[in-house]
Amino acid sequence: MPLSTQSQDDNDEQYILVASLDNARNLSNILKAIAFKDHAIFTATPNGLKVTVEDSKCLQANAFIQVEIFQEFTIKEDLVGFQVNLTVLLDCLNIFGGSTAPGLSTALRMCYRGYGYPLTLFLEEGGVVTVCKINTQEPEEPIDFDFCSSNVINKVILQSESLKEAFSELDMTSEVLQITMSPSQPYFRLSTFGNSGNAHYDYSKDSDMMELFKCTTTQTNRYKMLLLKPTTKALALSCKVSVRTDSRGFLSLQYMVRNDDGQICFVEYYCCPDEEVEEE
């Protein structure tokens, strides 16, 4: 990789985190999927990078970029965390690393020295290196939604195309999206209550679009549409989506995103229910 020169390697001693990608779009695209607030918490471990964005303690998005995605990933501590302005970071990546010309990609080297230091981006395209330094802050503690697999009572995995189709047909003027999951009919139903009346979109458990159907209990929950709208960014990029609810009605939407090089990354949204709906 062009950025890995000897002098660069010598300078790496000062950094506690160095992450390199041959194609900066592999980072910027997945960050766009969670870019609904200005600030993001970056958490690096030897397994890779997790980027977290939150909204009013009701919605949390996490983008996971596994260590295998990076051409180089060096971390000198068990955990490295900092907070940055995600809008500024994406602007840097898009302006200096957003080349869409065929066969031309921008290499990225991301370096961090530790608390109080900026996040430094080295973006190299066609022999020209641009250096961006973005101020960092001490990371806030992310909300613990306490969403664990053992409490999941309903789960479906769908091809993303079918969920995109559903969102295009449902009434987005509705204040809530109601999700019904059940071992019997209607199995998996999305409902809206908007200006043009009530609308339902049903999936059979045997649908070609349904890759997994594992529902044990009939459950109906409502979620604020305003909170769910940011999730459509991840949906647009994804090829599959896992929809899970736990015993409290908390919603997990996990999107499988394939990058330019065909590698898989994951984006997960957690959303708390708006209100409990009594079964009719």
C-alpha positions as CSV (number, residue, x, y, z in Angstrom):
1,M,0.0,0.0,0.0
2,P,1.4,3.4,-1.0
3,L,1.1,4.9,2.5
4,S,3.2,2.3,4.1
5,T,6.6,3.9,3.5
6,Q,9.5,3.3,5.8
7,S,9.3,6.8,7.2
8,Q,5.6,6.3,7.9
9,D,6.3,3.1,9.7
10,D,8.9,4.9,11.9
11,N,6.3,7.5,12.9
12,D,3.8,4.8,13.8
13,E,5.6,4.3,17.1
14,Q,3.8,7.3,18.5
15,Y,0.3,6.0,17.8
16,I,-1.8,3.7,19.9
17,L,-4.1,2.9,16.9
18,V,-3.3,2.6,13.2
19,A,-5.9,1.4,10.8
20,S,-5.3,1.3,7.0
21,L,-7.7,0.6,4.1
22,D,-6.8,0.5,0.4
23,N,-10.3,1.9,-0.3
24,A,-11.5,4.7,2.0
25,R,-15.1,4.1,0.7
26,N,-15.2,0.9,2.6
27,L,-15.2,3.0,5.8
28,S,-17.2,6.0,4.6
29,N,-20.1,4.0,3.1
30,I,-20.7,2.1,6.4
31,L,-20.4,5.3,8.4
32,K,-23.1,6.9,6.2
33,A,-25.5,4.1,7.4
34,I,-25.4,5.5,11.0
35,A,-24.8,9.2,10.3
36,F,-28.0,10.6,11.9
37,K,-26.3,12.7,14.6
38,D,-23.1,14.8,14.6
39,H,-21.1,12.8,17.2
40,A,-20.0,9.2,17.2
41,I,-18.1,7.1,19.7
42,F,-15.3,5.1,18.3
43,T,-14.3,1.9,20.2
44,A,-11.3,0.0,18.9
45,T,-10.3,-3.5,20.2
46,P,-8.1,-6.2,18.7
47,N,-11.2,-7.5,16.9
48,G,-11.8,-4.3,15.0
49,L,-13.6,-1.0,15.1
50,K,-17.1,-0.3,16.5
51,V,-18.7,3.1,15.8
52,T,-21.7,4.1,17.9
53,V,-24.3,6.9,17.4
54,E,-27.2,7.6,19.7
55,D,-30.4,9.6,19.8
56,S,-32.1,10.7,23.0
57,K,-31.6,7.4,24.8
58,C,-34.2,5.7,22.6
59,L,-32.2,4.8,19.5
60,Q,-28.6,3.5,19.1
61,A,-26.8,2.5,16.0
62,N,-23.5,0.5,15.9
63,A,-21.4,-0.1,12.8
64,F,-18.9,-3.0,13.1
65,I,-15.8,-3.0,10.9
66,Q,-14.0,-6.3,11.6
67,V,-10.2,-6.4,11.8
68,E,-10.2,-8.5,8.6
69,I,-11.6,-5.6,6.6
70,F,-8.5,-3.5,7.2
71,Q,-5.2,-4.0,5.3
72,E,-3.4,-3.0,8.5
73,F,-4.8,-2.8,12.1
74,T,-2.4,-2.1,14.9
75,I,-3.6,-1.4,18.4
76,K,-1.4,-1.1,21.5
77,E,-4.1,-1.3,24.2
78,D,-6.9,-3.7,24.8
79,L,-9.4,-0.9,24.2
80,V,-9.0,2.5,22.6
81,G,-12.0,4.9,22.7
82,F,-12.7,8.5,21.6
83,Q,-15.5,10.6,20.3
84,V,-15.4,12.6,17.1
85,N,-17.7,14.8,15.0
86,L,-19.0,12.2,12.5
87,T,-20.2,14.9,10.0
88,V,-16.6,16.4,9.8
89,L,-15.1,12.9,9.5
90,L,-17.4,12.0,6.6
91,D,-16.8,15.3,4.9
92,C,-13.1,14.6,5.0
93,L,-13.6,11.1,3.6
94,N,-16.0,12.2,0.9
95,I,-14.1,15.3,-0.3
96,F,-10.6,13.7,-0.3
97,G,-11.5,10.0,-0.5
98,G,-14.7,9.8,-2.4
99,S,-13.4,9.0,-5.8
100,T,-15.9,7.0,-7.9
101,A,-13.7,6.9,-11.0
102,P,-13.4,3.3,-12.2
103,G,-10.2,1.6,-11.1
104,L,-9.3,4.6,-8.9
105,S,-9.6,4.4,-5.1
106,T,-8.3,6.5,-2.3
107,A,-6.1,4.8,0.3
108,L,-6.8,5.7,4.0
109,R,-4.5,5.5,7.0
110,M,-6.2,6.4,10.3
111,C,-4.0,7.2,13.3
112,Y,-4.7,8.1,16.9
113,R,-2.0,9.0,19.5
114,G,-4.3,8.9,22.6
115,Y,-6.3,11.1,24.9
116,G,-6.2,14.7,23.9
117,Y,-4.8,14.1,20.5
118,P,-6.7,14.5,17.2
119,L,-7.7,11.6,14.9
120,T,-5.3,11.9,11.9
121,L,-6.3,10.8,8.5
122,F,-3.8,10.3,5.7
123,L,-5.7,10.0,2.4
124,E,-3.6,9.1,-0.7
125,E,-4.8,9.2,-4.3
126,G,-2.6,9.1,-7.4
127,G,0.5,9.9,-5.4
128,V,-1.0,12.9,-3.6
129,V,-1.4,12.6,0.2
130,T,-3.9,14.8,2.1
131,V,-3.7,15.0,5.9
132,C,-6.8,15.8,7.9
133,K,-6.7,16.2,11.7
134,I,-10.0,16.0,13.5
135,N,-10.4,17.0,17.2
136,T,-11.4,14.2,19.5
137,Q,-13.2,14.2,22.8
138,E,-13.4,11.8,25.7
139,P,-16.1,9.3,24.8
140,E,-19.4,9.3,26.6
141,E,-20.6,5.9,28.0
142,P,-23.0,4.4,25.4
143,I,-26.4,3.4,26.5
144,D,-26.7,-0.2,27.5
145,F,-29.9,-1.4,25.9
146,D,-29.3,-4.8,27.6
147,F,-30.4,-6.6,24.5
148,C,-29.1,-10.1,24.7
149,S,-29.8,-13.2,22.6
150,S,-31.2,-15.2,25.6
151,N,-34.1,-12.7,25.9
152,V,-35.0,-12.7,22.2
153,I,-38.4,-14.2,21.6
154,N,-39.0,-13.5,17.9
155,K,-36.6,-13.3,15.0
156,V,-36.8,-13.1,11.3
157,I,-34.2,-12.7,8.6
158,L,-35.3,-11.1,5.4
159,Q,-33.8,-10.1,2.1
160,S,-33.4,-6.3,2.2
161,E,-35.2,-5.8,-1.1
162,S,-38.5,-7.0,0.4
163,L,-38.2,-4.6,3.3
164,K,-37.4,-1.7,1.0
165,E,-40.6,-2.6,-1.0
166,A,-42.6,-2.6,2.3
167,F,-41.3,0.8,3.3
168,S,-42.2,2.2,-0.2
169,E,-45.8,1.0,0.2
170,L,-46.4,1.9,3.8
171,D,-47.6,5.4,4.8
172,M,-44.7,7.3,6.1
173,T,-46.9,10.0,7.5
174,S,-47.7,7.6,10.3
175,E,-46.3,8.6,13.7
176,V,-45.5,4.9,14.5
177,L,-44.6,1.7,12.8
178,Q,-46.4,-1.3,14.3
179,I,-44.6,-4.6,14.1
180,T,-46.5,-7.8,14.7
181,M,-44.5,-11.1,15.0
182,S,-46.4,-14.3,15.6
183,P,-46.0,-18.1,15.3
184,S,-49.4,-18.1,13.5
185,Q,-50.9,-15.7,11.0
186,P,-50.2,-12.9,10.2
187,Y,-46.6,-14.2,11.1
188,F,-44.8,-11.0,10.3
189,R,-46.8,-7.8,9.8
190,L,-45.8,-4.1,9.4
191,S,-48.6,-1.6,10.0
192,T,-48.8,2.2,9.7
193,F,-51.6,4.6,10.6
194,G,-51.2,7.7,8.5
195,N,-53.1,10.4,6.7
196,S,-54.3,8.0,4.0
197,G,-55.6,5.5,6.5
198,N,-54.3,2.2,7.9
199,A,-51.9,0.1,5.9
200,H,-50.6,-3.4,6.5
201,Y,-47.7,-5.3,4.8
202,D,-47.7,-9.0,5.6
203,Y,-45.0,-11.7,5.1
204,S,-45.7,-15.3,5.1
205,K,-43.3,-17.5,7.0
206,D,-42.8,-19.5,3.8
207,S,-42.1,-16.4,1.7
208,D,-39.1,-16.5,-0.7
209,M,-38.0,-13.3,0.9
210,M,-37.9,-14.9,4.4
211,E,-34.6,-16.6,5.1
212,L,-35.3,-17.4,8.7
213,F,-38.6,-17.4,10.7
214,K,-38.3,-18.1,14.4
215,C,-41.2,-16.7,16.4
216,T,-42.3,-18.2,19.6
217,T,-44.8,-15.7,20.9
218,T,-47.4,-13.4,19.4
219,Q,-46.1,-9.9,20.0
220,T,-47.2,-6.5,18.8
221,N,-45.1,-3.3,19.4
222,R,-45.1,0.2,18.1
223,Y,-42.0,2.2,17.4
224,K,-41.7,6.0,16.6
225,M,-41.3,6.4,12.9
226,L,-39.1,9.4,13.6
227,L,-36.6,7.1,15.3
228,L,-36.8,4.4,12.6
229,K,-36.2,6.8,9.7
230,P,-32.4,6.8,10.1
231,T,-32.4,3.0,9.8
232,T,-33.4,3.3,6.1
233,K,-29.9,4.5,5.4
234,A,-28.5,1.1,6.5
235,L,-31.4,-0.7,4.7
236,A,-30.4,1.0,1.4
237,L,-26.9,-0.3,1.6
238,S,-27.7,-3.8,2.9
239,C,-28.4,-7.2,1.3
240,K,-30.1,-8.9,4.3
241,V,-31.7,-7.7,7.5
242,S,-32.4,-9.5,10.8
243,V,-35.4,-8.3,12.8
244,R,-35.4,-9.3,16.5
245,T,-37.6,-8.4,19.5
246,D,-37.0,-9.3,23.1
247,S,-39.4,-9.9,25.9
248,R,-39.6,-6.1,26.7
249,G,-40.5,-5.3,23.1
250,F,-37.1,-3.7,22.3
251,L,-36.2,-3.9,18.6
252,S,-32.9,-4.9,17.0
253,L,-32.4,-4.4,13.3
254,Q,-29.1,-5.9,12.1
255,Y,-28.1,-5.1,8.5
256,M,-25.6,-7.1,6.5
257,V,-23.7,-4.7,4.3
258,R,-21.3,-5.8,1.5
259,N,-18.6,-3.4,0.7
260,D,-16.9,-2.5,-2.6
261,D,-14.6,-5.5,-2.2
262,G,-17.4,-7.9,-1.4
263,Q,-16.5,-8.1,2.3
264,I,-19.3,-8.3,4.9
265,C,-19.8,-5.7,7.6
266,F,-22.7,-5.3,10.0
267,V,-24.8,-2.3,11.1
268,E,-27.1,-2.8,14.1
269,Y,-29.9,-0.5,15.3
270,Y,-31.6,-0.8,18.7
271,C,-34.9,1.0,19.3
272,C,-37.1,1.1,22.4
273,P,-40.8,0.5,21.9
274,D,-43.2,3.5,21.9
275,E,-46.0,1.9,23.7
276,E,-47.4,-1.5,24.5
277,V,-50.3,-2.6,22.3
278,E,-53.0,-4.8,23.8
279,E,-53.8,-7.9,21.8
280,E,-57.2,-7.8,20.3
